[in-house]
Amino acid sequence: MPTTLKDIARAAHLSVSTVSNILAGADPRYSPATRAHVQRIASELDYHPSRAARMMHTGQSGVLGVLVPELAYSYFPDIVHGIEQAADKAGYQVLLSQSHYNEETERRKISLFRQYEVDGCIIVPIPFKQHNKRVFENLRANGTAVVCVDAAVQGVPFDFVGTDDVYGAHLATQHLLDLGHRRIACLAFGDTSVIRTTRLAGYRRALAQAHVPYHARGVLSGPWELNAPADALCALCRGRQAPSAIFAMSDLLAVWAYFRLREAGLRIPEDVSLIGFGGLHEGAWLEQPLTTVAQDREGMGRQAVEFLLQRLQQPALAPRKLLLKPTLVTRATCGAHAAVSALATNGTHHHLRSTPLS
C-alpha cells in the first residue's frame, strides 16, 4: 500500500495537517528541525504525493501539456528542454506528446490534454496546415490557457513566442552579401506557411537593400525528406547563371543540400557557399560545420512557460506576442566570393558589380 500522510503523521507524532503543510512547502510556522524531521520520515517511508489528491485540494493538476511536431532532431527537444527548466523551477510537471505533423494526431493529443485536465498547454502547431483551427477555437472558448511556440494559429489569439524570422533571414542573406556574393539562391520550405513567407521577406529585403534584383527562379522548394533527390538544386548550381551562395530556410534543408551538392562533385564553400537557419546541433556535426542563424530555442521554451503561468494567474490578460532575435554563427560553409578573394589577393579595391540570378 502507498504511504499516506497519516502514516507519516503517526511516525512523526504530529498531526496530519502539520505534516501536510510542511510537505506542501517551506511553511514558516514550523521550525527547521520539525520540517527536517518530517522530510526525513517521508523519505524513509517512500512517500509520494497523490496528484489526484492535490487536484481535489487545489483545483490544479500541477501538469502542463506540451505538444510538438516531432522529437527526431534537435530543434524541438531544445524547446522542450527550456520548457522543462522553467516548469521544474515553478513546481510543474510536463506531459509531452508529438503530433508527427499529422492533423488527426494533433487533434487527439489536444483532446488527451483536456482529459487529463492539465493546467495549461504549450503547443507548437503544425505550421503549414490549419485544418484543426476549430479545435484551437474551442480551446480558446473554454478558457484553456494556451501558449503557441514557433508557429501561430492564424485567427485564434493565443499568446505566442517565436523567432523574428524576417530579421533572421535578412541576417543570413546580408552575411552572404558581405562576403561579396550577388547570385544568392534561396532553398525554401515547400509549403505556404507564415514561416516561409516571413523568411522569404527577409531574404528579399536584404537583396533589395543591396540593389540585387530578386528573381523567383532563384527560389527552390526543398523537400521534407532528407533522402530526396536533388535534381533541381544540382541543375541550378551547374547552370549558366549558377548561384555562388545558397540561403536555406532551415538547417535541415541546408544539411540536405550539403550532402546532395557534395555528392554531385561541388565543393563547399569553394564552389558554393551555404548558410542555414536554426542553429541545430546536426549542422555543427558536419565535416565542414554549417554557418547558420541560430534561434534561441531554449529561450522560447522558458518564455512560453512564463507566459503560461502569467495567463493562469491573470486569464483576462490581452494576448501577447514575443519574437526573439536570432544570432549569426559563422563556421566553415561560407567563404568570400571568388572575385572578392582575387581582389583581396591582388591588393585592389574595385567595386564589385552585382551579377544576380536571372
Secondary structure as the mmCIF struct_conf table of DSSP 4:
data_model
#
loop_
_struct_conf.conf_type_id
_struct_conf.id
_struct_conf.beg_label_comp_id
_struct_conf.beg_label_asym_id
_struct_conf.beg_label_seq_id
_struct_conf.end_label_comp_id
_struct_conf.end_label_asym_id
_struct_conf.end_label_seq_id
HELX_RH_AL_P HELX_RH_AL_P1 LEU A 5 ALA A 12
TURN_TY1_P TURN_TY1_P1 HIS A 13 HIS A 13
BEND BEND1 LEU A 14 LEU A 14
HELX_RH_AL_P HELX_RH_AL_P2 VAL A 16 ALA A 24
BEND BEND2 GLY A 25 GLY A 25
TURN_TY1_P TURN_TY1_P2 PRO A 28 ARG A 29
BEND BEND3 TYR A 30 TYR A 30
HELX_RH_AL_P HELX_RH_AL_P3 PRO A 32 GLU A 44
TURN_TY1_P TURN_TY1_P3 LEU A 45 ASP A 46
HELX_RH_AL_P HELX_RH_AL_P4 ARG A 51 THR A 58
BEND BEND4 GLY A 59 GLY A 59
STRN STRN1 VAL A 63 VAL A 68
BEND BEND5 PRO A 69 PRO A 69
BEND BEND6 ALA A 72 SER A 74
HELX_RH_AL_P HELX_RH_AL_P5 TYR A 75 LYS A 89
TURN_TY1_P TURN_TY1_P4 ALA A 90 GLY A 91
STRN STRN2 GLN A 93 GLN A 98
TURN_TY1_P TURN_TY1_P5 HIS A 100 TYR A 101
HELX_RH_AL_P HELX_RH_AL_P6 GLU A 103 GLN A 115
TURN_TY1_P TURN_TY1_P6 TYR A 116 GLU A 117
BEND BEND7 ASP A 119 ASP A 119
STRN STRN3 GLY A 120 ILE A 123
TURN_TY1_P TURN_TY1_P7 PRO A 127 PHE A 128
TURN_TY1_P TURN_TY1_P8 HIS A 131 ASN A 132
HELX_RH_AL_P HELX_RH_AL_P7 LYS A 133 ALA A 141
TURN_TY1_P TURN_TY1_P9 ASN A 142 GLY A 143
STRN STRN4 ALA A 145 VAL A 149
BEND BEND8 ASP A 150 ALA A 151
TURN_TY1_P TURN_TY1_P10 GLN A 154 GLY A 155
BEND BEND9 VAL A 156 VAL A 156
STRN STRN5 ASP A 159 THR A 163
HELX_RH_AL_P HELX_RH_AL_P8 ASP A 165 ASP A 178
TURN_TY1_P TURN_TY1_P11 LEU A 179 GLY A 180
STRN STRN6 ILE A 184 PHE A 189
BEND BEND10 GLY A 190 ASP A 191
HELX_RH_AL_P HELX_RH_AL_P9 VAL A 194 GLN A 209
TURN_TY1_P TURN_TY1_P12 ALA A 210 HIS A 211
HELX_RH_3T_P HELX_RH_3T_P1 ALA A 216 GLY A 218
STRN STRN7 VAL A 219 GLY A 222
HELX_LH_PP_P HELX_LH_PP_P1 PRO A 223 PRO A 223
BEND BEND11 TRP A 224 GLU A 225
TURN_TY1_P TURN_TY1_P13 LEU A 226 ASN A 227
BEND BEND12 ALA A 228 ALA A 228
HELX_RH_AL_P HELX_RH_AL_P10 ASP A 231 CYS A 237
TURN_TY1_P TURN_TY1_P14 ARG A 238 ARG A 238
BEND BEND13 GLY A 239 GLY A 239
TURN_TY1_P TURN_TY1_P15 ARG A 240 GLN A 241
BEND BEND14 SER A 244 SER A 244
STRN STRN8 ALA A 245 ALA A 248
BEND BEND15 MET A 249 SER A 250
HELX_RH_AL_P HELX_RH_AL_P11 ASP A 251 GLU A 263
TURN_TY1_P TURN_TY1_P16 ALA A 264 GLY A 265
TURN_TY1_P TURN_TY1_P17 ILE A 268 ASP A 271
STRN STRN9 SER A 273 GLY A 278
HELX_RH_AL_P HELX_RH_AL_P12 HIS A 281 ALA A 284
TURN_TY1_P TURN_TY1_P18 TRP A 285 TRP A 285
BEND BEND16 LEU A 286 GLN A 288
HELX_LH_PP_P HELX_LH_PP_P2 PRO A 289 LEU A 290
STRN STRN10 THR A 291 ALA A 294
HELX_RH_AL_P HELX_RH_AL_P13 ARG A 297 GLN A 313
TURN_TY1_P TURN_TY1_P19 PRO A 315 ALA A 316
HELX_LH_PP_P HELX_LH_PP_P3 LEU A 317 PRO A 319
STRN STRN11 LYS A 321 LEU A 324
HELX_LH_PP_P HELX_LH_PP_P4 LYS A 325 PRO A 326
STRN STRN12 THR A 327 VAL A 329
BEND BEND17 ALA A 332 THR A 333
HELX_RH_AL_P HELX_RH_AL_P14 ALA A 338 ASN A 346
TURN_TY1_P TURN_TY1_P20 GLY A 347 GLY A 347
HELX_LH_PP_P HELX_LH_PP_P5 HIS A 350 SER A 354
#
